[in-house]
């Protein structure tokens, strides 16, 4: 089963400090949604609110039409993969993956089958009898993902799962996540501050900044048609260039006068901009 997740006017405060302010967002079943933004923008807090690890001060969160923000984490049918792996060092890989299922009294034969299937998907079958201390960082991350897979949840939540890996391993694990997404049909939400991860993994990206959502769109929509100056400067390398220009209407379209006097005709319709001369910003991708 997969999840349609509906976030409606959600806010979060810590004392007098507002961390999230009236966010609304719809995540489709089987969608790979990435929350992208700088440190402190609230993306991990929003993920933890979906998981039930943070309370909701205002608004609601629903899965498949049923409200979940009032439920404890264990009743939300969601699996979370943490940045820190959070593996038990004294347990084998197999026991780490099976631990959550044993806690809810899943039959042992079902546990064995799920662990074996997850290990096959993640290519860690040869590691099942090892302990976390005997594994590399990439192997530990795959075990953490496997522990989530065996739960067969409605949705997977990933909280910057690649940030502890070195550059080469991040690239390889990113490819593995993309392949995993094709094998495991489920709704996935992935938090990162890395635009490359967002652009290569996401069906849609939620760009967040300063307690709010700046833009929601596909990677190419975010890149090609940024909705705000923040998105234009945060996504893309190099970032967009910005120039002060004068604008005027010409045959129903906007004409821009660049600082060097060059007149530039655009395909932007003048309707809705009020007509006449204006001061404006001109932006484009490029070096």
C-alpha positions as CSV (number, residue, x, y, z in Angstrom):
1,X,0.0,0.0,0.0
2,X,1.2,3.5,-0.8
3,X,0.4,6.9,0.6
4,X,-1.2,10.1,-0.5
5,X,0.1,12.6,2.1
6,X,-1.8,15.8,2.6
7,X,-0.2,18.6,4.7
8,X,-2.6,21.4,5.5
9,X,-1.7,24.8,7.0
10,X,0.9,23.2,9.3
11,X,2.8,25.4,11.7
12,X,5.5,24.6,14.3
13,X,6.8,26.8,17.1
14,X,9.4,26.5,19.8
15,X,8.5,29.0,22.4
16,X,8.4,32.4,20.6
17,X,10.3,31.2,17.6
18,X,8.3,30.0,14.5
19,X,10.0,27.3,12.6
20,X,7.2,26.5,10.0
21,X,4.4,28.9,9.2
22,X,1.2,27.7,7.6
23,X,2.7,25.2,5.1
24,X,0.4,23.2,2.8
25,X,1.6,20.5,0.5
26,X,0.1,17.4,-1.4
27,X,2.4,14.4,-2.0
28,X,1.1,11.8,-4.4
29,X,1.1,8.0,-4.0
30,X,4.4,6.5,-5.3
31,X,6.0,10.0,-5.7
32,X,9.6,10.7,-4.8
33,X,9.4,14.1,-3.2
34,X,12.5,16.0,-2.1
35,X,12.5,18.8,0.5
36,X,15.4,21.0,-0.5
37,X,16.7,24.1,1.3
38,X,19.5,25.6,3.4
39,X,20.2,24.5,6.9
40,X,17.6,25.9,9.3
41,X,14.8,26.3,6.8
42,X,12.5,23.7,8.5
43,X,12.8,20.8,6.1
44,X,13.9,18.2,8.6
45,X,11.3,19.5,11.1
46,X,8.5,19.0,8.6
47,X,9.8,15.5,7.9
48,X,9.8,14.7,11.7
49,X,6.3,16.1,12.0
50,X,5.1,13.6,9.3
51,X,6.9,10.8,11.2
52,X,5.4,11.9,14.5
53,X,8.7,12.8,16.1
54,X,7.6,16.4,16.4
55,X,4.2,17.6,17.4
56,X,2.0,19.8,15.1
57,X,1.1,23.2,16.6
58,X,-1.5,24.2,14.0
59,X,-2.9,22.4,10.9
60,X,-3.3,18.7,10.0
61,X,-1.4,15.9,8.3
62,X,-3.3,13.1,6.6
63,X,-2.5,9.9,4.8
64,X,-5.0,8.5,2.3
65,X,-7.6,10.8,3.8
66,X,-7.1,9.8,7.4
67,X,-5.7,12.3,9.9
68,X,-2.4,11.0,11.4
69,X,-0.9,14.0,13.3
70,X,-2.8,12.9,16.4
71,X,-1.4,9.3,16.3
72,X,1.8,8.1,17.9
73,X,4.7,7.3,15.5
74,X,4.2,3.6,15.6
75,X,0.7,3.8,14.3
76,X,1.4,5.9,11.2
77,X,2.7,3.1,9.0
78,X,5.8,5.1,8.1
79,X,9.5,4.1,8.1
80,X,12.2,6.7,8.6
81,X,15.9,6.5,7.6
82,X,18.1,8.7,9.7
83,X,21.3,10.6,8.9
84,X,23.1,8.8,11.7
85,X,22.1,5.2,10.7
86,X,20.9,4.5,14.3
87,X,22.0,0.8,14.2
88,X,22.4,-1.3,17.3
89,X,26.1,-2.0,17.5
90,X,25.7,-5.3,19.5
91,X,23.3,-6.8,16.9
92,X,24.0,-8.4,13.6
93,X,22.8,-6.9,10.4
94,X,20.0,-9.4,10.2
95,X,18.9,-8.7,13.8
96,X,19.0,-4.9,13.2
97,X,16.8,-5.3,10.2
98,X,14.4,-7.7,12.0
99,X,14.2,-5.8,15.4
100,X,11.2,-3.6,14.6
101,X,9.2,-6.5,13.3
102,X,9.9,-8.6,16.3
103,X,8.7,-5.8,18.5
104,X,5.3,-5.9,16.9
105,X,5.2,-9.8,17.0
106,X,5.4,-10.4,13.3
107,X,5.7,-14.2,12.7
108,X,9.3,-15.4,12.5
109,X,9.0,-16.9,9.0
110,X,7.6,-13.6,7.7
111,X,10.5,-11.8,9.3
112,X,13.0,-14.1,7.7
113,X,11.5,-13.7,4.3
114,X,11.3,-9.9,4.5
115,X,14.9,-9.6,5.7
116,X,16.1,-11.9,2.9
117,X,14.2,-10.0,0.2
118,X,15.4,-6.6,1.5
119,X,19.0,-7.9,1.6
120,X,18.7,-9.1,-1.9
121,X,17.4,-5.8,-3.1
122,X,20.2,-3.9,-1.4
123,X,22.9,-6.5,-2.2
124,X,23.9,-7.0,1.4
125,X,23.0,-10.7,1.8
126,X,26.7,-11.5,2.5
127,X,26.7,-9.1,5.4
128,X,23.7,-10.4,7.4
129,X,25.9,-12.0,10.1
130,X,28.2,-9.1,10.5
131,X,27.8,-6.3,13.1
132,X,27.7,-2.6,12.3
133,X,31.3,-2.0,13.4
134,X,32.5,-4.4,10.7
135,X,30.8,-2.4,7.9
136,X,31.7,0.6,5.9
137,X,29.6,3.8,6.0
138,X,27.8,2.9,2.7
139,X,27.1,-0.6,4.0
140,X,25.7,0.8,7.2
141,X,23.4,3.1,5.3
142,X,22.1,0.2,3.2
143,X,21.3,-1.7,6.4
144,X,19.4,1.3,7.7
145,X,17.4,1.5,4.5
146,X,16.8,-2.3,4.7
147,X,15.5,-1.9,8.2
148,X,12.9,0.5,6.8
149,X,12.1,-1.7,3.8
150,X,11.2,-4.8,5.9
151,X,8.4,-2.8,7.5
152,X,6.6,-2.5,4.1
153,X,5.3,0.9,5.1
154,X,3.0,3.3,3.2
155,X,5.8,5.9,3.0
156,X,9.6,6.1,3.5
157,X,11.1,9.2,5.0
158,X,14.8,9.9,4.4
159,X,16.5,12.6,6.6
160,X,19.7,13.6,4.8
161,X,20.8,9.9,4.6
162,X,23.9,10.5,2.4
163,X,25.4,13.4,4.3
164,X,27.8,11.2,6.4
165,X,29.3,9.6,3.2
166,X,32.4,10.7,1.3
167,X,31.9,12.3,-2.1
168,X,32.5,9.1,-4.2
169,X,30.3,7.0,-2.0
170,X,27.5,9.6,-2.1
171,X,27.4,9.4,-5.9
172,X,27.2,5.6,-5.8
173,X,24.6,5.5,-3.0
174,X,22.5,8.1,-4.9
175,X,22.4,5.7,-7.9
176,X,21.5,2.9,-5.6
177,X,18.6,4.9,-4.2
178,X,17.3,5.7,-7.6
179,X,17.4,2.0,-8.5
180,X,15.8,1.1,-5.2
181,X,13.0,3.5,-5.9
182,X,12.2,1.6,-9.1
183,X,12.1,-1.7,-7.2
184,X,10.1,-0.5,-4.1
185,X,6.8,1.0,-5.1
186,X,6.1,3.4,-2.3
187,X,5.8,7.1,-1.5
188,X,9.2,8.5,-0.6
189,X,10.2,11.9,1.0
190,X,13.8,12.8,1.0
191,X,15.4,15.8,2.8
192,X,18.6,17.3,1.6
193,X,20.4,20.6,1.3
194,X,22.3,19.2,-1.8
195,X,20.7,20.4,-5.0
196,X,22.4,17.7,-7.1
197,X,20.7,15.0,-4.9
198,X,17.4,16.8,-5.4
199,X,17.7,17.2,-9.1
200,X,18.8,13.6,-9.8
201,X,16.4,11.8,-7.5
202,X,13.1,13.8,-7.3
203,X,9.9,13.5,-9.2
204,X,9.1,16.9,-7.6
205,X,11.1,19.3,-5.4
206,X,9.8,21.4,-2.6
207,X,12.2,24.3,-2.2
208,X,12.0,25.7,1.3
209,X,13.4,28.9,2.9
210,X,12.8,30.9,6.0
211,X,9.8,28.9,7.4
212,X,7.9,28.7,4.1
213,X,7.7,27.0,0.7
214,X,9.3,29.0,-2.1
215,X,8.3,26.7,-5.0
216,X,7.1,23.2,-5.8
217,X,7.8,21.7,-9.2
218,X,9.7,19.1,-11.2
219,X,13.5,19.5,-11.3
220,X,13.4,21.1,-14.7
221,X,10.6,23.5,-13.7
222,X,12.6,24.5,-10.6
223,X,15.7,25.0,-12.7
224,X,14.2,26.7,-15.8
225,X,11.4,28.7,-14.2
226,X,12.3,29.7,-10.6
227,X,9.4,31.3,-8.8
228,X,11.5,33.6,-6.7
229,X,15.0,35.1,-6.6
230,X,15.9,32.7,-3.7
231,X,15.1,29.7,-5.9
232,X,17.1,31.2,-8.8
233,X,20.2,31.7,-6.7
234,X,19.9,28.5,-4.7
235,X,19.3,26.0,-7.5
236,X,21.8,25.7,-10.4
237,X,25.5,26.1,-10.8
238,X,26.4,28.7,-11.8
239,X,23.4,30.6,-10.4
240,X,21.3,33.0,-12.4
241,X,22.7,36.4,-13.2
242,X,20.7,39.4,-12.1
243,X,20.8,42.8,-13.8
244,X,18.8,46.0,-13.1
245,X,16.9,46.9,-16.3
246,X,14.3,49.3,-17.5
247,X,11.2,47.8,-19.0
248,X,8.6,49.1,-21.4
249,X,5.7,47.7,-23.5
250,X,6.2,47.0,-27.2
251,X,3.4,45.5,-29.3
252,X,1.9,43.8,-26.2
253,X,5.2,42.3,-25.0
254,X,7.9,43.5,-22.5
255,X,11.0,45.2,-23.9
256,X,14.0,45.4,-21.5
257,X,16.7,48.1,-21.6
258,X,20.0,46.7,-20.2
259,X,22.5,48.9,-18.3
260,X,24.7,49.2,-21.4
261,X,21.8,50.6,-23.4
262,X,21.0,47.4,-25.3
263,X,17.3,47.0,-26.0
264,X,16.1,43.4,-25.5
265,X,12.8,42.2,-26.8
266,X,11.2,39.4,-24.7
267,X,8.4,36.9,-25.0
268,X,6.9,38.1,-21.7
269,X,3.4,39.5,-22.2
270,X,2.9,43.0,-20.8
271,X,-0.7,42.2,-19.7
272,X,-0.8,42.2,-15.9
273,X,2.4,44.2,-15.4
274,X,0.6,47.5,-15.6
275,X,2.3,48.8,-18.7
276,X,4.5,51.9,-19.0
277,X,8.1,52.2,-17.8
278,X,9.3,50.2,-14.8
279,X,12.5,49.3,-13.0
280,X,12.9,45.6,-12.9
281,X,15.3,42.7,-12.6
282,X,16.4,40.7,-15.6
283,X,17.7,37.2,-14.9
284,X,19.1,34.4,-17.0
285,X,21.2,31.2,-16.6
286,X,24.8,31.5,-17.5
287,X,28.3,32.3,-16.5
